[in-house]
């Protein structure tokens, strides 16, 4: 079956009707600006919306509703500028003990993400644990942690898309998006930059197709700035804080 290049689809198909999405504050560690995303199966945000330039030690965390049934995938579009050292760290972990402030089963994704590596435009991650965290470290230039060689704020921005896919009988819409990510991941991988997607529950090489006109899906009157790669993002908002019109969920 031929793979289609048309990717207009309603992302509500990705969401079980009994699950609603929430974004709440959570105190994981000493961060004053931590965001936890729960019960959401697809989303997108820009780093300038989540990690503002006038703040430091911010966290963005997504919770997998059930790691036995779902796998979390992430696509990161790297900044156009480049830096000498990273100011963003990425981890996955099983749980957080509030009493001892300890992360259980923590593993780093820094080598896979590698935002400062400009040789590849994208980075892809696959997480099988309950939480995935993107953490902002000290961002002051004189701290020695990061030195951006680009003076433009927009060139420091990176964007993140995430997708939670069922391990058994995943939806056609989810597989269509995940297979597109896998194509890009494999095409840009090398021995020094391996693909971060290790396996999928989808039959990508047999052709995961979803080709329906946007008129059928009722997307003709949606806002243009809520489309991402031809896909309409439900609950899309335009940020007015330090994002220069960038969209996030």
N, C-alpha and C positions, 0 to 999 in steps of 0.2 A: 504494500500500500504506500502510495507516495506521501511524503511529509508535506504538509501545507505551510506556506509562508504567511498565511493570514491567521492572526492570533487574537481576534476580537472575541471575547467571551465574558460572561458574567461571573465574577469571582464568588458570587453567592453559592455557586455550585460547589465550591471548595469547602463550604462551611456546613457542617451538620446543623439542621434547624434548631436543635435543642441547645446549641452553644452560642452564647453571646460573648462579645469581646469587651475586655475592660483594660484600662491602663491606670495603675494605681501606684502610689508612692510606697516604697519598701526600703527598710533600713538594712541593706546588706553592707556591712562595714561602715566606716566613718564618713561616707559620702553624704553631702548635703543635698545632692540632686540626683537621686536614683529613681529610675522608672522601671516598673515591672509590667510586662505584657502577658496577659493570661487569656486562654480560650480563644486565641486568634490564629487562624490557619494561613493567612497570607497578609503581608503588609510591606510598606516601603517608607523610609524616612531618609532625610539628609542629615549629615553630621552636624551642620551648623544649627539645626533646629534642636538636636538632642544634646550636643556638646558646644554650647555657646562660647565665643572667644573670650568673654569676660568672666568665665568660670573655670574651675579646675576640679579634678577628682569626681567627675560625673560618671554615672553608670547607666547602661541600658541593658536590661535583662529580659529574656523571653523564657517562658516556662512551657515545657512540653507536657501536655495534659496526661500522657501515659507513655513513657519510653518503650514499654513492651508492645504497644500498638502503633506508635507513630515515630517517624524520624524527621528531624529538623534539617532543612537545607537552607543555605544562605549564599547569596550572590552579592559581592561587594565591588562597586565601581570605584577604582582608586582615584585619588586627587590628581588634578592635572599638573600641579606643582610637585616638587619632590623635596625631601628633607634628608638630613644627615642621620637622624635618629628618630625612632618612633615615639609618639606620645599616646598611642592607642594600644591597649593590650586586650587580648581576647582569650576567654577561658570557657570550658564546659565543666560542670560539676553535678554531683548527685543531689546534694542537699547542703543546707547551711544551719549549723547549730548556734542558735541565738545565745545560749548560756555561755558558751566558750568562744563565740564568734569564729567558728572554724568551718572551712569549706571541706566537704567530704568528697573524695574522688575527683579532685580538681586536675584538669589537664589543660595545657596551653595550646592555643592555635596560632601563636605569633609567627612561627616559621611558615605556616600555610598562608596566613593573611598578608604579612609583610607589606604594609601600606607604602613604605618608602622605596620599594623596588619598582622602578618605573619601566622595567623591561616587559611587564605584562599589564594590560589595562584592567583586568578583572581578577578577583580571587573568589574561590568557591569553598564552602565549608560544609561538612556533614556532621551532625551531632546526634548521638544516641543516648545522651544523658538527660536529666530532667531540666537542667538550666543551662543556658548559654549567655555569657556576659561579655559585653564590650565595655571596657573601662578606660576612662581618660586619666592619664597621669599628669604630673606637674607640667604646665604648658608655658611657663615663663622662659624666655630665650636665655636669660642669664643663669638658669638652673643647670644648663648643660644637657638636659634631656632631649631637646628638639631645637633644630635650627632650620627653619624653612627658607629655601632659596627663592621662593616665589613671594613677592610682596603683595599680590592680589588676594583678597580674602576668598573670592570664589575659587581660586586655584588650590586652596587648602581643603575645600569641601570634598567629601566622599559620600556616596549613597549606598544604602543597604536595602536589599529585598530579601524577604524570608518566606519560606514555604514549609508547612507541616503536612507530611504525606502519610497516609495509612500504609502500614507494612503489608496488609492483606487487602486485596481488591481495591486498590487506590482508584480515585475518580479519574475519568478520562481527561477532565480539565486540568487536574493536578499533574498528571503524567505528561500532558502536552507541554506544560511550562517546564517541568523538570527535565524532560528530554532536550528541550532547547538549551537549557543551562548546561547539560552534560555535553552536548555538541561543542559549545564554546569552550568548556573546561578542557576537553580532550584536545581540541585544536590548538590551544595555547599552552599545553603542558610540555614539559621537558624533564630531563633528568635532574636539573637543578630547581625546576618549578613544577613539581608533580601536581596532578589534578586532585583537588580536595574532596571530590565526590567519589567515594570508594565503591558504592553499590546503590542500586535503586530497585524499588519493587515494580518498576514499569518495564514494559517490553519496548525499549526505545529503538532498537535496531530493526524491529519488525514494523515500525511505523505507528506512532501514537498520533492520531489525527483528530482535530476538532476544527471544522471549517464551516462556520455559520455566519451569514451576513450580519452586520451590526444592527440592521433594521429589525431582524428577527429577535435579537436580544434586547431591543429597546434602548440602544446606546446612542442613537443619532443626535439626541439633544443634550448629551452630557457635556460637561465642561472639558475643553481640550486639555487643560493642565492637569486633569485627573487621569490621563492616559499614560501608561508606561509600556513601551514596546508594543503598542497596539492593544494593550489590555487595560480595561477600565478598572480603576481601584475604588472599590466601595469605601464609603466613609472618608474619602479624600478631602483634605483641608489644605488651604494655602497658608503657609506660615508668614507672618509679618515681622517676626523677630529674627534679625540677623541672617535671613535666608535669601534675600533678594528674589523673592517670588518662587523659591523652590517648594515642592509639594511633599507632604508627608502624611502619614495616617495617624 
